[in-house]
Amino acid sequence: MKCLILMGSPRRQGNTRQLLDPFTEELTALGWETETVWLYDLDLRPCTACRACQRDWTVFGCRQADDLHSLFPRVLEADLVLLATPIYAWYCTPPMKTVLDRLVYGMNKYYGEEKGPALWAGKAVATLVTCGYPPEKGADLWEAGLRRYCKHSRLRYLGMLAEHDPGYRAVFLSPDKADRARAFARRLAGAE
């Protein structure tokens, strides 16, 4: 089994990375292969709503020549796509939003002259987030949007792990947060 992790944090050693580490360690221990793609390292351009991607229902089809084309086959090959992002202003970071905007059009062939298929229908998606507010006030809008995104794209939404950052002077990753990250990995892997 393979988990593709789309990492939306700009900080290599930040809170989201700290929370992701026990998650990936647990998945690996369960026999899963993981691949983490740091979205801030990629050349990602926003969708321009040109609908070129709607002309061919067998390929991603975006006319933009950037790094998102390399993600298309990796998303299709993954058994689970994990969206890992800090929450800034109640939503994901800019590169994560760019990826989601481009994938919703390139993967869903709904927007052309005729309604086509969702190339990734049935794909499992989950999210791991960190936020400065308690999750019920900081990550709730992100999750609501992601649930709607998954329903629209015919994806299987498996849930969210959201952890609160108590502030810059506090230690973020506590043993209980690491335990919840491991438990989340086990649940997504079907081991719980």
Summary of the structure (lengths in Angstrom):
residues: 192
radius of gyration: 16.5
end to end distance: 16.1
largest distance: 54.4
contacts: 605
relative contact order: 0.19
helix: 40%
strand: 21%
